[in-house]
């Protein structure tokens, strides 16, 4: 803020000074500097830089371009520091981990404090977010301070940014620094000599320093009500050369090298025109570059440039940068210039780079950019772009658009008579239709793909079509056909060196082996290793997702939950939207079985509002629908399960239809409609026998519970086998597996008073109101005395929403009891205690036991627990 004092920022500057001192002593820090747009985050960082001129400062910013450059901050820094980092940044195919490591080495290249500033992370591409993850894990013993500025203006950040920030704040090296708006008193002080009413200005600006600065710069004119008006009002009266420089700078980016600005603008940057621009305060000058004071200012100026002039500026910039600019930037200017040939030269390369860096959404935007200029190119070239777009859209879970792109490409290949490319496109459409729960279309595409490709021999396209068809047969429980296709695809993959195909077929075979009760872990490990080693983000995401499902099928719930966390991190870091959402749904199911329903709520609340593909929604819908029914929320349960069943029926696949039928059976059972529940189970049919052991056991248990005789029983493992012959003995087995709700169902099946009371205790702890109501009715019908009335009223009365059992657990935490002691004291299993502890932490919004106890029983904590 040129010409304006930095008011009310001393506490923030002092905090930065303390964290820099920590870094000086070898305790590196990452600071998230947050605030609304225009609040002065960058000004704060600049002021702190003035206080630490001894440090080595590296500054980069995320692009506000429509399609941001992957790793834009690294590219900014590389252009300044030169050396190894510049070489790596300019070398095509450089692994991003090499770039990340080079940034870290650059920060430590000089003795003393190294400061990295990453500005405007709300614009960040996926790869830049991964850079922050990388750095945060390596700061603990370093003399590095990382300052990350981002907007926090009340709008919901996009999911990957929200998760990144959430992950960063859990690390011991991370600190948060909020930059608040100015107070009314500060605004009054700034306006004292300006002849402007402070109260009115504060009302209009809310104390936002940027708004205040620009409004005061209007020099008595009407106070602007928006930043755009404020910025543009500052530019009235600029000379032609000065306005030319400013317009060009706005279209070139937030930071603009002076030599590039002079070349594109055709105006020297050493004369009065530059001084005039700087005097207006919209941008600030350095020794070698200009920078807009805020992205709002750049956008306001850029949008005001007339279209014909903007096109000419972009054209000049394209010519100036064609040898040194990166492809993403060149593609941006090519589009602005309306230069179709240049767009089609640079955007595909930018898309490939973005994809390799795990910035798949940026790759999508680059291919979309290509297609906006592809109407007049060779039809085969346009169809090839559509195929590439479809693949990237599939990675990001935009499957309906992927289907449309694939169908458009297919029509072209068929018109051209190119069976190989048509077969290749059909293989991808097989997956698109499957994700959209269009089972018939998926099967037809898989068959047609092989019919077209088989006559052309051992091609990569045939290998990929065989792998796709194998996966299709696997999901439809046609295991023999799937394995036969896997063997053929694997042979071609090894002969033609196709790691993507090899990873896929190993994954598929692992799933088939698991369904048959055979060892699968080695195959899945190998599939994941091949994918990760070769940078195959989609294949790695699929392996993580399927591993979770297979671990759950064996009731290895802790392992499944750990795998879900690991897979979620990988998929989010590599922008694999399809599998990050798939894993989120799978994790919700695992958490359901573990009784951690509050975490299920959080997972489903994150996933279900997304525009996800139907296949990715089914699991979360079923999980959320069943839990809603157990809690007595019939309306929510009905809506959730209706959508799930419609998608399952559209898929035509037993792996979806059987769980959907079981969910509907449970809802009917809870409502007392035993006839309806039995009808749902009878509709399952014999296909359940080809599913995994968990589903087979669940079907058998519900059949026994409802008195339905299955035509052909399937083999089941433990604890299902015990439950079918001795439900009372199965109850502790389920608790040992960490599944309180399934333990409660076993107790209900046992039917004796002791088992029913134990089930009631578990159900009250979970908040399963409807299921607990059913147990109470059975206890009363059996003549039991003193049937508990339930914890629902006490839960509502508890100011923190804790159930009675959760309150019992919290009271014991406050006096220092470990889980084993709490379990013994309350006569419940340690696993159940663990679930209650997780629920307590979630409801109180804390991350550790002591913090939870201090929220409710601070005096007890002070007496029984050692000081921190």
FENBEL-V824848 format. One record per helix or strand. SS is the DSSP state (2 for helix, 1 for strand). FROM is the first residue (numbers start at 1). TO is the last residue. If there is no record, write none. Layout:
BEGIN
SS_FROM_TO, SS_FROM_TO
END
This chain:
BEGIN
2_10_24, 1_29_35, 2_41_51, 1_56_61, 2_72_81, 2_83_90, 2_96_107, 1_114_119, 2_121_123, 2_126_136, 1_144_151, 2_159_169, 1_174_178, 2_184_191, 2_198_205, 2_209_217, 2_227_234, 2_240_252, 1_255_257, 2_258_265, 2_272_279, 1_283_285, 1_289_292, 2_295_304, 2_307_321, 2_327_337, 2_340_356, 2_360_372, 2_379_395, 2_399_416, 2_419_435, 2_439_454, 2_460_475, 2_479_496, 2_499_515, 2_521_533, 2_537_553, 2_557_573, 2_577_593, 2_597_607, 2_614_631, 2_634_651, 2_654_670, 2_674_682, 2_686_690, 2_693_706, 2_720_725, 2_727_736, 2_740_750, 2_753_766, 2_769_781, 2_792_797, 2_804_814, 2_819_826, 2_830_844, 2_849_856, 2_858_864
END
